[in-house]
Amino acid sequence: MQNVRRDGGPFAALAVKDGVAIADGANQGRAPAIPRRTRRWLPFARRAGCLESFNARGCDFYASCKRCLRWLGAIYWAWPARIFFAAAHNAAAAGGFDDAFICRELTLPPGERSIPMIRVADATAILPFAEWRRKADRTKY
């Protein structure tokens, strides 16, 4: 609620490891000094700094609401142990944050979506991934 009063959004998150809060953050809404894309990732940036790692294995995430799809992808990439949330998606939708359309779109084959996804790959499409696998000092995700 304090974040909303400061012109931020209604979303906040907390990362906990071994019973200790290690990072927190809130949607910065329309805060003018922070680029839009960066605002959404502040909690993860703070968490990553605390853990000195790109992942959150062994951490629990606590969120004010079931996470939107943008956050959910990042959360899965972080590999936390568990995610706890307070408000359900219908509360977010009632507040104007409805991602049901995107959820429905993802159940469709890529070419049948409202914005069709068309693969244009040729034999060279996999070469960057082969190069990555050969790299001895690569970060293992």
Summary of the structure (lengths in Angstrom):
residues: 141
radius of gyration: 18.0
end to end distance: 35.5
largest distance: 53.2
contacts: 317
relative contact order: 0.12
helix: 41%
strand: 18%
